[in-house]
């Protein structure tokens, strides 16, 4: 969210991202030099260096500093978005298209952030058309859900949400809203200003703010649901179920 501001503070901005994010960042910030994280530029090409979170700490010193940032600052591949949106609209037959993601592979905290797929799907209205946004090998879980609950989750052909963030972003944009745990999906939702209902564990990352805050100062399009007890998602699930079953939701 602060890259645009950094561009205005220097003659040339060079930043690195993982290979799977190169395309979307190069499209979103054509004025910057975006490198593969595995490439180490020579010191000859820059005068100074800082971790991006350090730069952020200088540009976002208080909550009020977030109010003037752009709501949407990543640009998706519009041809992909149009194609998948048209495909999903046709398959959903007028049902709301809901993207879902249910686990995190973060080394220390991934298990605490993750939720059982069946429980997550149970919080979403049955008339919703579900779309997979979850990275990793999920085919078996999706198949089991179909057998046990008769709930279909669409896996969009050609969308590599594990290895291409350009695909993930375009697919998120093609959905009406997203329901997810704390993983990369929600950060892309925020950067794309897409409605997202986020499940947070009892002890969540400090950047989500104080416990029980329902909104995020990082991303205005996110709605936060917190565990009241470690490992217990029941109240989060009930809260999302109530929110999405309200008229005009």
N, C-alpha and C positions, 0 to 999 in steps of 0.2 A: 504493500500500500504506500510505501514511502519512496519507491523507485522514481516516480515522476518528480518528486521534490529533489531527490539527489541529482537527477539530470540537470536541474537548474542551478546546482551548486558547483558544478565542475565542467571542464571543457569536454572531457570524455569519461564516460562511466563504463567500466568493465565489471561484469559479475558472472559467476558460474552457477550452473544448476546441473542436476543429474541429466544424463543423456535422454531419458524418457520425457523430460520437460522442455527440451530445447525448442521444439517447434512453437509451442504456445507462447513461450516467453519472448522469442524472437519476433513473433507476430505482434505481441502486445506492446513491446518496447523497441521499435525499430531504430530509435536514436541511440540505443545502448549497444555495446559489444557483449553479446551473450556467448559464453564459452561452456563447453562440456566440462563438468567438474573434474574429470580425469586429466584434463589439460592444465598444465601449470604455466601460466604466461611468464615470460622473462621479466625481471625487475626493470628492465630497460623501458618497458611499455607503460609504467605507471609511477607516479610520484609518491602515493601513499595508499594504504590498504586498511580496511576495517571489516570485521564480521558484520553481516547485515543487521543482526540484532543489536549490536552496539550503535550502529547508525540510527536504528529505530529508537533507541533510548534517548537520543539527542533530539529527535524530531517529534516524539510523542511523550512529552514529560508529564502530561496530565490527561485525564479523560476528555477534557474539552478540546485537546489537540486532535482527537479522532473525528470531531464533528465536521471538519472541513475537507476530509479526504474523500476521494471519489468512491461512490458506492460500488461501482463496477470498474475493475481495472485490468482484467484479463479479457482478451479477445479470442473467441472460438473460431474454428474453421466453419464458416457460415454454410458452405455447401454440404458438409457433413451434418451439421445441425438440421438443415432443411430436409435432407434425405431421411434422417432417422426420425425426425418429428412427423414427417408424412407417413412413414412406415408404422410408427407407433399409434398414430391417430387412426389409421385404417384398422389395425389389429385390435385396438381397445374398444371400438364401437361406441365411442362417446363417453366411456368411463374415464375418470381421472387417471392420468399416467403418473405413477409414483415410483421414484427410484429408491432402492434400499441398499444398505450396507450394514453388516452386523458384527464384524470382528476387526481387531487390530493385531498386527504382528510386531508391534513395538517391543523391544527386547525386555524391558523391565516391567512395563505396565500394561502390555497388550491384553493379557488375560483378564485384568480387572476392567478394562474398557469394553470387552466383548460380551455379546448377549446371544442366547440361543435363538436361532432363526425362527423357529416355530412361535416363540413368545413375541418376537418383534413383529412378525406378520400378523399375529393376533390383535395387535393394537391398531391395525390399519383397516378401514372399512372394507367389507367383503366385495363391494362393487368397484374397488380400485384395481387397475391393471398394473401389476408389479413388474418392475424392470431391474435387472441385476446391475449394480454399480460396484459390487464387491470384488476386490482383487484376489488373486490366488486361485487354487483349485476348489471350485465350489459345486461342480456338477453333481456329485453324489448327494450333497445336502439338499440341493434344489430338487433332485429326483425323489428323495425321501419325503420332502414336504408335499410334493404332488401326490404321493401314494397315501400318506397319513392324513393330510388335511384337504386334499383336492384343491390346493391353491397353486396356481401356475405362476412362475416367475420367468419372464421373458429374458432370454439371453440373446442380445442383438448380434446377429452374424456380422463379422468384420470389425466389431468394436473390441479392441484390445485394452481393457481398462486396467490391466496389470502392468503393461510395459509401455503404454503410450498415453501420457496425460492429455494430449490433444484430443484423443478419442474420449477419454473420461469427461473432459470439459464439455465437448459437443453433446454427449449423451445426457449429462446433467441438464444442459440447456434445453434439451428436447423434452424433458419431463415437466409435469405441472408443479410438483414439489418433491422433496426428498425426506426420508426418515433414515437416520444413521447414528452409529456410535461415533466416538471421537477417533477419527482417522483422517487420512488425506482427503477423503471425499468432502467432508464438511468445510475444509479450508477452500477447496475449489468452489463449493456452493457460495461461500461468503464473498470470494473474489469475483464471482459472476453475478452477485446480487440475486441468487435463487433462493426461494423459500426452503428452509431446511429445519426439521425438528430433530434436535440433537440430544441423545442420551449421554449423561455424564456420570461417572462413578462417584462414590462418596468422597474420595480424595482425588479431585481432578487437578489438572495442570493449573498453575497459578494464573495463567493468562486468561482463563475463563472468568476470572473475577471471584467475588465472594460467593460462598455457597447460597443457593436458592435464588440468585439473580436470574431472572428469566430472559434477559436480553444480553447481547454481547456488544461491547464498545468497539470491538474489532470489526464485526460484521453485523450490519443492521438487519439482514434478512434471516438471521438465525433465531430460533426459539429454543431456550435451554431447559432441560428437565434433569433434575439432580436426584441421585439416590439419597434416601434418608438414612439408610443403614448399609454398611459395606456388603456388597454382593447381592443386594435385594433390589431388583428392577421393577417390582410390582407397582409402586406408586408412579414411577415414570411412565410405565405402559398404560396405566389407567388415565393419566393426565393427557397423553397423546390421543388415546381412544376418545376421551370426552371432547378434546379440541377438534378432532377431525370429523366427529359425528354431529357437530353443530351445523345448523343451516348456513349456507353460503360459504362454507369452509372449503 
